[in-house]
């Protein structure tokens, strides 16, 4: 498995005694990623150990997903995976419509103003509610929080790893 892997969830606990796991999704495509037959990979964040798995069944429960993977039938077989990440191989990523991006395409982009001033690099994407917020690490000072709205994010060049933004009044003051 030499392909890049992208995080789609975190295994936070077991559920019941039949080998199901509680997953906190970290993807906008949870229904697609956790559908029966989906091929995913367990990744230990401490040792980089990996284990390819296939979703047998999944259901949404509150803010999580309860998932059973093929080949696991009881709690003893899955308990050791608590805290591991759930990832998808690059070849299973779907093509997105224009104007939509995967998190990994945005994180690492340099943000510049429409006047050409470099603000910093996007280090994280938050999803607090109505729209995503892009966290920009600045060379000096506190991180800048940019709401992903048309008035602020003017252009995204994924290939060039560059985002052009218009700073609304007060954004730099926070």
C-alpha positions in Angstrom: 0.0 0.0 0.0 2.2 2.8 -1.3 -0.6 5.3 -1.9 -1.3 8.4 0.1 -3.9 7.9 2.9 -6.4 10.6 4.0 -8.1 10.6 7.4 -11.9 10.1 7.3 -12.5 9.3 11.0 -11.2 8.3 14.4 -12.0 5.2 16.3 -13.1 6.3 19.7 -14.6 3.3 21.3 -16.2 -0.1 20.9 -20.0 -0.6 20.7 -21.6 -3.7 22.2 -20.0 -7.1 22.2 -20.3 -8.0 18.5 -17.2 -6.2 17.2 -18.7 -2.8 16.2 -16.7 0.4 16.6 -17.7 4.0 17.3 -16.2 6.3 14.7 -16.1 10.1 14.9 -16.3 11.2 11.2 -13.7 13.6 9.8 -15.0 13.8 6.3 -17.8 15.6 4.5 -18.6 12.4 2.7 -19.4 10.1 5.6 -22.3 8.3 3.9 -20.0 7.4 1.0 -16.9 6.6 3.1 -18.7 4.4 5.5 -21.1 2.6 3.1 -21.1 -1.2 3.1 -18.2 -2.5 0.9 -16.0 0.6 1.3 -12.3 -0.2 1.6 -10.6 1.8 4.4 -7.4 1.4 6.4 -6.9 1.4 10.2 -3.8 3.4 11.1 -2.1 3.5 14.5 -1.1 7.1 15.0 1.7 6.0 17.4 3.5 3.4 15.3 2.2 3.9 11.8 1.0 0.3 11.7 -1.8 -0.2 9.2 -4.5 -2.7 8.5 -6.7 -2.7 5.4 -10.4 -3.2 6.3 -13.8 -3.4 4.5 -17.0 -1.9 5.9 -19.6 -4.6 6.5 -22.3 -2.4 7.9 -22.7 1.2 9.3 -25.3 3.3 10.9 -25.3 6.9 12.1 -25.7 7.4 15.9 -25.9 11.0 17.2 -22.7 12.6 16.0 -20.9 9.3 15.3 -21.1 6.2 13.2 -21.3 2.7 14.5 -19.4 0.5 12.1 -18.8 -3.3 11.8 -15.9 -4.3 9.6 -15.6 -7.7 7.8 -13.7 -10.3 9.7 -14.4 -8.9 13.2 -17.1 -10.6 15.2 -16.6 -9.6 18.8 -15.4 -6.9 21.1 -12.1 -8.7 21.9 -11.0 -8.5 18.2 -11.6 -4.7 17.9 -10.8 -3.3 21.4 -7.1 -2.8 20.5 -8.0 -0.4 17.7 -9.4 2.3 20.0 -7.6 5.6 19.3 -6.6 4.5 15.8 -7.4 6.6 12.7 -9.6 5.5 9.9 -8.2 6.5 6.5 -9.0 6.1 2.8 -6.5 5.5 0.0 -6.1 8.2 -2.6 -7.5 6.0 -5.4 -10.9 5.9 -3.7 -11.3 9.7 -3.5 -14.2 11.0 -5.6 -13.8 13.7 -8.2 -15.2 17.0 -6.8 -17.2 19.6 -8.6 -15.6 23.0 -9.4 -15.2 25.2 -6.4 -15.1 22.3 -3.9 -11.9 21.0 -2.3 -10.6 18.2 0.0 -9.2 19.4 3.3 -5.7 18.0 2.3 -5.7 20.2 -0.8 -6.3 23.4 1.3 -4.1 22.7 4.3 -0.6 23.9 3.5 -1.7 26.6 1.0 -0.2 30.1 1.4 -2.7 32.9 1.9 -2.2 36.2 0.3 -4.3 39.4 0.2 -5.6 40.8 -3.1 -2.9 43.4 -2.8 -0.3 40.6 -2.7 0.7 40.7 1.0 1.5 37.2 2.4 -0.6 36.4 5.5 0.7 32.9 6.3 -0.1 29.2 5.7 -3.4 27.3 6.3 -2.8 24.8 9.0 -6.3 23.6 9.9 -9.9 23.7 8.8 -12.6 24.1 11.5 -16.3 23.3 10.9 -18.1 25.3 13.6 -21.5 25.7 11.8 -22.7 27.6 8.8 -19.4 27.7 7.0 -15.9 26.3 7.4 -13.2 28.5 9.0 -9.6 28.2 7.7 -6.9 28.7 10.3 -3.9 30.6 9.0 -0.6 30.4 10.9 1.0 33.9 10.7 4.7 34.5 11.0 4.1 36.7 14.0 1.1 37.0 16.3 -2.0 34.9 16.8 -3.5 32.7 14.0 -5.9 34.3 11.6 -9.3 32.8 11.3 -10.7 33.1 7.7 -14.4 32.2 7.2 -14.8 30.3 3.9 -17.3 32.7 2.3 -17.3 34.4 -1.1 -16.7 37.8 0.4 -13.4 36.6 2.0 -12.0 33.8 -0.1 -11.6 35.2 -3.6 -9.5 32.5 -5.3 -8.2 29.1 -4.5 -5.3 27.7 -6.7 -4.9 24.1 -5.5 -2.0 23.4 -7.9 -0.1 26.5 -6.9 -1.0 26.0 -3.2 -2.2 29.6 -3.0 -5.3 31.2 -1.7 -6.2 34.8 -2.3 -8.3 36.5 0.4 -10.0 39.8 1.1 -9.7 40.8 4.7 -12.9 42.1 6.0 -12.7 44.9 8.6 -11.7 43.5 12.0 -10.4 40.1 10.9 -6.8 41.0 11.7 -7.8 42.6 15.0 -9.1 39.4 16.6 
